[in-house]
Amino acid sequence: MSTAGIHAGWSDTDCHRSMTPPIYATSAYSHPDHASLRDLFARRSEGFAYSRSGNPTTRVLEERIAALEGGIDAVAVASGQAATTIALCALAAPGGHVVASSRLYGGTTELLDDTLADFGVTATIVDPWDLEAWEAAFTENTRAALVESIANPGAQLVDLDALSEIAHRFDVPVVVDSTLASPALYRPGDHGADVVVHSATKYLCGHGTTLAGLIVDTGRFDPRRCPERWERLTTPNRRFGVTFADEYAQGRSGLLAFARAKYVTDFGTTLPAASAQQILVGIETLDLRVRKISADAAALAGRLHADPAVAAVHHPSIPGRPDAQIAARDFPHGTSGVFAIDLDGGEEAAAAFCDALSLWSIAVNIGDARSLVCHPATTTHCHLSDAQREACGVGAGTVRLSVGLEDLDDLWADLSRGLQAARTVQEAAAVGAA
Ligand SMILES: Cc1ncc(COP(=O)(O)O)c(C=O)c1O
């Protein structure tokens, strides 16, 4: 993991022996003759023509994340949201059905509910801890199953081996948003996932500087097993003049070749080369950062659990969590720096808690080197219905924490000030009620 994070996808054999991948700041690539560019467009050769569909710096990132996830290929895109959108469009648009976890980042729930619905994609939302409901949700038309390996914001873990086994019985590929886990903590492909998506904006970047998304093909999905179902991949494509599934015979991803040629190129959701380079630098320290952050998050979760101002702590280490066994079995290095707390006193207590903090920033990002808090009900999950928020464990008093790289005791001292402010609101409410 640490070695691939530094070296995969790049060796200093470019013309200047640059040790780190240079930023190829170019829109297009010149070709030695007419035939060379023509063959590239006809998909008879490989290379770069125009940076909307591929760039050498971005390609290093794609190869590196494919190596880290143990996959056969990857595509980099402009954001995590673009990664989920394109993965689901490639599998389920137009008109397919998706079985999706009830515990997803709010933006993903909105994407399923609204924008993908515009493409005729329908979704059944299921609690991924309820395996019977998960199984019952699959239909003849299901084209993808979607879960987060560690859910945002409540850090609930999924038994991916069990969920994948059910999905594969219906010949449905499993897409895992592994943003919170990152390959430093968990490789979904080792537990049955067919496609992994990342918001690389978070831990892969690690410093809150850059938006990016990644889609990885783990090499399990083969549309040739059900050719009629995946006819966009298994029959000659009129527009591109190839059958994308033929890529699998060469050990490459037909799904990602299709996603890049059609959706990345048409939607223009390209990752800039400078952004790819930022993510590559971030990945070099991923392993070290994520292990420290995960350990500090577990320590803070324990201290918060012991404080009477906190009604609940949503972290897998808290006694009574149904996913404790999954944590012990599948997450030996921790479960990231993201978790949530519930404060009695609703939004007023949550606001007092956040406003009393000075080291923690009030911001909607996660996975930064800086520690961040936000109130999901009025920010990341504000467009959801009450029922949708309840299903993913977001209440009026829920605060999401994203632990950064600062000193643990400094972080706790600041949280203690937040808890004191929340207690003041709770006590005033209790006096008012009396
Ligand atoms: C789990 C998860 N997936 C996807 C996204 C979307 O990523 P981006 O903001 O890079 O588009 C986020 C953003 O917070 C997220 O937390």
The ligand as a MOL file (V3000), in Angstrom:
LIG
                    3D

  0  0  0     0  0            999 V3000
M  V30 BEGIN CTAB
M  V30 COUNTS 16 16 0 0 0
M  V30 BEGIN ATOM
M  V30 1 C -19.2130 9.9290 0.5700 0
M  V30 2 C -19.1800 11.0140 -0.4530 0
M  V30 3 N -19.3060 10.7020 -1.7430 0
M  V30 4 C -19.2830 11.6540 -2.6990 0
M  V30 5 C -19.1420 12.9790 -2.3870 0
M  V30 6 C -19.1170 14.0080 -3.4850 0
M  V30 7 O -17.7760 14.3730 -3.6910 0
M  V30 8 P -17.3160 15.7770 -4.3280 0
M  V30 9 O -17.6260 16.8300 -3.3250 0
M  V30 10 O -15.8640 15.5690 -4.5820 0
M  V30 11 O -18.0980 15.9560 -5.5760 0
M  V30 12 C -18.9950 13.3530 -1.0440 0
M  V30 13 C -18.8550 14.7880 -0.6850 0
M  V30 14 O -18.9180 15.1460 0.4690 0
M  V30 15 C -19.0090 12.3430 -0.0520 0
M  V30 16 O -18.8770 12.6450 1.2480 0
M  V30 END ATOM
M  V30 BEGIN BOND
M  V30 1 1 1 2
M  V30 2 1 2 3
M  V30 3 2 2 15
M  V30 4 2 3 4
M  V30 5 1 4 5
M  V30 6 1 5 6
M  V30 7 2 5 12
M  V30 8 1 6 7
M  V30 9 1 7 8
M  V30 10 2 8 9
M  V30 11 1 8 10
M  V30 12 1 8 11
M  V30 13 1 12 13
M  V30 14 1 12 15
M  V30 15 2 13 14
M  V30 16 1 15 16
M  V30 END BOND
M  V30 END CTAB
M  END
